[in-house]
C-alpha cells in the first residue's frame, strides 16, 4: 500500500472502498417500478371486454373508459358527473396553449344548462333540492311593485 498524506479529499486507506465494492451494496432493487409505472403497466395490459354480444380484447384503460361511459348512459348520476369532469379537464389540458375566442359567460351558461339537464346545479346540489337557490327569473306578477298606488 502506498503511503500518502491523509487530509481533505484523501481518506485513510482502511476506510476506502475496495475495487468492485459499492458503498451501498444492497441499494435499490433492480427492476423495481414506481407506482406511476406500475399503474401504467396494468392499465395498458389487455383484457377481454363485452361490447353488445361481441367480445373484444382491449387495454384495461380503454375498457375502464367504456365502462364509465356505459354507466353514464344507464343514468348513473355519479358516472355522468365523473365523465363530464373528465371531459372538461381534458378539454382544458388539450387547449391550454391555444388562445380561445369563446365567451366565458357563454361557457358558464352552456355548463349550467348541461348540469341542469343532468339534474344538478353548479354547487353540486341536485336541481330539485329545496335548499338550492332557484335561479329562474321571477315573473312580473311576483315582483314587488314600486311605490304606493
NORHUGI-V953719 format. One record per backbone hydrogen bond with DSSP energy under -1.0 kcal/mol. NH is the residue of the N-H (numbers start at 1). CO is the residue of the C=O. Records with the same first field share a line. If there is no record, write none. Layout:
BEGIN
NH=CO, CO
END
This chain:
BEGIN
7=10
10=7
15=12
21=18
32=29
38=34
39=35
40=36
41=37
42=38
43=39
44=40
47=58
49=56
51=54
54=51
56=49
58=47
60=45
61=43
63=59
64=60
65=61
66=62
67=63
68=64
69=65
70=66
71=67
72=68
73=69
75=72
76=71
80=76
81=77
82=78
83=79
84=80
85=81
86=82
87=83
88=84
89=85
90=86
91=87
92=88
93=89
94=90
95=91
107=103
108=104
109=105
110=106
111=107
112=108
113=109
114=110
115=111
116=112
117=113
118=114
119=116
120=115
121=125
124=121
127=119
129=126
132=129
142=139
END
